[in-house]
Amino acid sequence: METVLGKQLCKENISLLASTADKTNSLQLRQACIDFLRNLFNKKEGFPDEELDKFDAKFLKDLFCQALNN
């Protein structure tokens, strides 16, 4: 199920699926969400600032750390 959801990621559902991954301890889906956002940022595609408020602080910290270390 995590793999299927990970393939459905888009800007419109990323915050919901990231939150769901954290609540259900779905590590594979959580990583897919982080990878999706990293790829989005690397492509310099726009992402609404207000959407960032929907992410958990730990998720954003992990995203930032992975982006810096890879």
N, C-alpha and C positions, 0 to 999 in steps of 0.2 A: 504494500500500500504506500509506503514511504517513497518508493521509486516512482510510482505512478504520479503521486502528488508533486514530486520534485520535477517531473517533466512538464507539469502544468503551470509552473511558476511564470508570473508576469507582473508588471508594475502594479496592476490593480489588485492582486491577491497576495503579494509578498508579505505584507505586514500581518495579515490574517494567518497565513501558513507558518510564518516564523513564530507567532504566538502559539499556535496549535502545537507546533513541534516542541516548544519549551514546556507547555502544559502536559503533554503526553510523553515526554522524555524520548522523543523520536530523534535520535542523534543523526541518522542519515538524512532526514528531511531538514533538520536544522543546518547541517553542513551544506546541503543543496541551496538553502536560502542564502547563506553567507556567500557561497560561490556565485550565485545569481547576482547578488548586489555588487560583489567585487568586479564581475565582468561588466556590469552596467556602468560602474564608475570608471573602469579602465577604458571603456568606449566613449567616455565623456558624454554619455546620454543624460539628459535632464532627469531629475527626480525631485518631486515637490518637497520643500522643507517641512511642511506640515505633516507629511507622511512619516518623517523621522521620529516625530513625537509618539508614534504608535508602537515603536519598538522598545523592548525591554532594555534597560541600561546594560545588563550583562551581555545581551546579544550584540549591542553596538560596540561594547568594549572588545568582545571577541572578534567582531568584524574588523575593527580598527587594527588590532594586534596581528591578525592574519594578513591583512593588507600590507602592513609594514614588514613582516617577516618573510614574505614570499615574493 
